Amino acid sequence: MSPETSAVLISAGIAVVGFLVSAGTSLFISGARWGSVKTRLDILESKVNDSATKEQLSGVKEDVAEIKGMFRMTLRNDGT
């Protein structure tokens, strides 16, 4: 085997190893990102199930309107 052939084989081997390392790192990073997104979606879905419905909030709205009706805003007279 000539020195030029062995140099080409070594270069090709280094290129293949570099490509494989790059592809593996890329897969690891994208997998970690997907895991983070999936976890956030699961948390969001569990919080949506605990949310109040419009029917439940309509009673609160009526109560707040009633409480607001009990108070009246007037200007204060300090005697000036």
Secondary structure, DSSP 8 states (H G I E B T S, - for coil): --HHHHHHHHHHHHHHHHHHHHHHHHHHHHHHHHHHHHHHHHHHHHHHHTS--HHHHHHHHHHHHHHHHT----------
